[in-house]
């Protein structure tokens, strides 16, 4: 094997190892957050989407959370059962369903822990703005190179057993 091919294989191996460490760290944090809140990470992402977007359609939530519409509907069912969101049909078009946070949902979403470790948040915040932009762009480029933009994020975000 020539030197260039060998170096490329070593670098590919390093990328895989780094991604595996990231996936493991996300898995552990997801379990921790789920234990603390009783919510799955996708449920939290949807709640935060409703908080950020206001009264919103399933399609808009789906786009915001990088989840399929079917997944968002299932998550909204669970959140509605928990009394955190309510859904209602549009007055102008009965086919369109909007979701909004209930009072309980607003309280819950305002007290959610960060989805990433505090240490990560602190280190990320301490980077210069241009370094943060570069880091985010690099991670997005890795996701794009892995065709991750074509995947429903929920299987990655749902870890451990959390009763719904």
Secondary structure, 3 states (H helix, E strand, C coil): CCHHHHHHHHHHHHHHHHHHHHHHHHHHHHHHHHHHHCCCHHHHHHHHHHHHHCCEEHHHHHHHHCCCHHHHHHHHHHHHHCCCEEEEECCCCCCCEEEEECHHHHHHHHCCCCCCCHHHHHHHHHCCHHHHHHHHHHHHHHHHHCCHHHCCCHHHHCCCCCCC
